[in-house]
Amino acid sequence: MSSDQMHNDILQVRNLCVDAVPRKGKPFAIVNDISFSVEPGKVVALIGESGSGKTTISLACMAYAKPGCVITSGSVELDGMKMLELNQSEKQLARGVNISYVAQSAAASFNSALTINRQVTEIPVIKNLMSREEAEKKAIELYRQLDLPDPENIGKRYPHQVSGGQLQRLMAAMAMICDPKLLILDEPTTALDVTTQIEVLQAFKNLIHQKNTSAIYVSHDLSVVAQIADDILVLKDGKMVEYGPVEQIVSNAKQDYTRMLIDAAHVMPDTIHPAPVNTKQETPMFEANNITAGYGINHASIVLKDVSLRVNKGETVGVIGESGSGKSTLGRVICGLMSPKIGDLILEGAAIPGALKQRSLEQLQRIQIVFQMADVALNPRHRIQKILQRPLEFYFGMSGQEAKNRVIELLELVELPASFMDRYPRELSGGQKQRVNLARALAAKPDLIICDEITSALDTIVAEAILDLLQDLQDRLGITYIFISHDISTIAKIADTVAVMRLGEVVEYGSTSEILTPPHHEYTELLLDSVPDLHPGWLEKVMAKRLESA
Amino acid sequence: MTTETKKSAILDLYEDLTPTAILCIFCLVAIVFVSVFAPFIAPFDEAEIISDESFLSAGDESLILGSDYLGRDMLSRIFYGTRVTVYISVTIATLAFFVGSMFGFLAATLGGIYDATLSRVVDALIAFPSIMLAMILVTALGPSIPVLIITIAFIDSTRVYRVARALAMDIIVQDYIEVAKVRGEGYGWIMWHEILPNAFAPLAAEFGIRFTYAILFISALSFLGLGVQPPHADLGALVRENMQGLLYGTGAPIYPALCIAMITISVNLIVDWFLKRSDASLPDEF
């Protein structure tokens, strides 16, 4: 990069180091010697797994460190302004006006008691940059640019009255209202459905181009980043792994770690899950026939309509759909947390009662569930040993040394060291917690495990490892899975048969290869089209196709 | 491994001690010591009339805190009074806690009609001003120590119920409870092993606050003449019976009042310290 260009950079980060200072013990580095720059109108992506320091770096660009963290050295220069050398009030002046931040969860960032307009226009109004009327006019213009429906009136609503994808775009409007020089987007689409994700992504991309804003885009998913970024900075453990233009990183990665990220990205796998060998089994392991169920008194609001499903022993059925499709409700009905209004559940030829209370111990033991959020599925006050030992006690009456040995065996099964027995869940990483969750389900020696979005909250590389583990366990123990996910690329890797759900109904059902080869149901097609491709330019192609068909 | 973690937990506690915490712990240890050993360390019996003169000032006739309205030794009265106060309030707080949290957890776990019924009954009881309710019950049943304990514990348990139920409601929706339900666990296990450990820290803090309220409550009742009956006296009764002393300019009513303040303030500060500590012991997030 020539010195002439360096002069024009909107943001220059040089040798940035951030230390974490624990309450007790020595400080340790969490961001180590990071340098990068953002040219005007360009987007730089920070990519890496959780703990790689990507959020810490993006916050440091605003001269902010989370409680317990200290920026120890380096420089951050925003359009010639040395951010780290400003005093507190100057920093506050710059934040929100010159540099703004869009957080991962828009739902958690909005105040549900104030209207959207009030919050979007807050910064220019309190900083006396615009009058409320001017700010509102500007907000409406931004809503229009972000493709929000009814731009004149959407701002008069409250946050809970708009969808998650819309809220995320409103968050961007809030960030853009002062025309910042730099926009920081921290995992803005991670919490969204795939179909919504590409709409939001497109809206962000358009806005950035129209306004010629520079941006930092933080994500763990390379395929998303490839659509929006110009340069990519790959991070691992707070250190730079690789830094370069998107094309170079995607097609010609120099580092092994980058290649791992590419392999784990949420793109369609080259080879889908091989078809099961014997498709004709006498009695399937599990059948759900014509299930209708709903919430409220007497199932007042129906969320599942006439859903049928069957899965053979040792196979996996994938259930896919967006949020609100009823896929998780189906999981709850099968494991007994919810009784169906109509329909039968059949476990290896024998009908089982819908209500948990009426099921026998044996029926309970044969069906286990693993939840999405590993951290809330483990009791934070129990050690791992207690968590894993309880099902052994409960179902098999094991205790003492026998149970302890079995716990060690279970930990081995999910590839965790035996020393984890004495730990509390908070001392484990997200992936490790999910393994413990899986081990707890395995402790019951179940025939059927319901996996409810178990990889969705994990980083791509960790999720990949969990999928491999599931596959391995199935091969060794012959367990049957019902795998619920919103990500069709994950389903393609693990499922033998797929049920595509929309608004509580199964719209397409068949073997994975049938579902994934055309002709598709139009909704399946939409889901398939929403899986990002690693190559830049994919987004434009898909959006053009959607416009055409609309 | 286990002993090691235990040792480090005690060490942790030691390292976290603040000057305030040390002072409060010292006060509490002194209070507990006095209430356990009152008969041995008190210079006189609580009912023994030592002097012909009432309301002697501190130091007169070698009585360290002077005499009360009947000429009894004030220091001994306070030692015995502390003993009664601490014994009654600890019993009340424990009882209130046991009953309140059990029903609170039960309501949250069972939900539906059980929760609604229990909660409305408790609402109705809370609607009575607590001092009025206590006065009615104590007057009706006669003021004896068991009646006092049961009445105040009953009234306090309705407050504990609210807190316990709210805590349990937050915990009951967590995924690990659902996992336990899917496993087929009964209510007993869910309440005892899944909810209680997670509600323990806030409940312990609430216990401290309830304990101080119980002291104030029993003192208030005694002040009104419905509490501990003569010749025994708790700290509140000591304040009331020596009120006249204010006219003579002696400290007789002041000393027991200071004792009440010392107990309640030090317990409260320790609770604050404990809460802050348990917040800080959450994992550091980066």
Contacts between the chains, C-beta under 8 A, distances in Angstrom:
chain1	res1	chain2	res2	distance
A	20	B	284	7.3
A	20	B	286	4.9
A	22	B	284	5.4
A	23	B	280	6.3
A	23	B	284	6.5
A	24	B	15	7.6
A	30	B	286	5.7
A	51	B	286	7.9
A	56	B	286	7.0
A	66	B	285	7.7
A	66	B	286	6.8
A	68	B	284	5.5
A	68	B	285	7.7
A	68	B	286	6.6
A	69	B	286	6.3
A	335	B	182	4.9
A	336	B	182	6.5
A	337	B	178	6.2
A	337	B	181	6.6
A	337	B	182	6.4
A	356	B	181	6.3
A	356	B	182	7.0
A	356	B	184	7.0
A	359	B	184	7.1
A	361	B	184	6.3
A	364	B	182	7.4
A	364	B	183	6.6
A	364	B	184	4.1
A	367	B	182	7.8
A	368	B	182	7.2
A	369	B	178	8.0
A	369	B	179	7.1
A	369	B	182	5.4
A	371	B	175	4.6
A	371	B	178	7.2
A	371	B	179	7.0
A	373	B	175	6.1
A	376	B	174	5.2
A	376	B	175	4.5
A	376	B	176	6.7
A	377	B	175	4.0
A	377	B	176	5.5
A	377	B	178	8.0
A	377	B	179	5.8
A	378	B	176	5.9
A	379	B	176	4.5
A	379	B	193	8.0
A	379	B	194	5.8
A	379	B	197	7.2
A	379	B	198	7.1
A	380	B	198	6.8
A	381	B	197	3.6
A	381	B	198	5.5
A	381	B	200	7.7
A	382	B	193	7.8
A	382	B	197	7.2
A	390	B	183	7.5
A	391	B	183	6.1
A	394	B	183	6.1
A	394	B	184	7.2
A	394	B	185	7.1
A	422	B	1	5.6
A	422	B	2	7.9
A	422	B	5	7.7
A	426	B	283	4.6
A	427	B	283	7.7
A	440	B	179	7.3
A	444	B	183	7.4
